[in-house]
Amino acid sequence: MEVILIQDVDNLGAANEVVKVRNGYARNYLIPQKIALEANPSNMRMLEERMKQVRKKEEQMLAEINQVISKLKDGPLKIGAKTGTSGKIFGSVTPLQLSRAIREQKGYEIDRKKIHLIDEVKELGTHKANIDFGNGNSTEIEFEVVGE
């Protein structure tokens, strides 16, 4: 019997996937527990419509992510830091500081957990960081550390 999974099932398949299972397993467990639906023509049309909506949402998110990436690449961010006489900064620049700078200078809220510094930032100058937006979308941005 073929069923459409409503949610992920270990060792069977992911949500919105059509899988073939034994009749008893489908009738006695998957369908009564509302984990799956029978793969009849009307349910298959519902699945196709749901998949269209998911693709449309993903396209919108991708367009929004590309817009944010282009705005971040416009120019380097400037982060102020207290420095000593030799040009080294006190402490180091953290993803939290970078997140705040993006919010203040570019107008986008990016979670600090998505920002990964390529190298430890302990001196003035231009540095790079990676921002991971999820779903395989990431970008590398430049930021400049300037003395306050």
Secondary structure, DSSP 8 states (H G I E B T S, - for coil): -EEEESS-BTTTB-TT-EEE--HHHIIIIITTTTSEEE--HHHHHHHHHHHHHHHHHHHHHHHHHHHHHHHHTSS-EEEEE-B-TTSBBSS---HHHHHHHHHHHH-----GGGEEESS---BSEEEEEEEEEETTEEEEEEEEEEE-
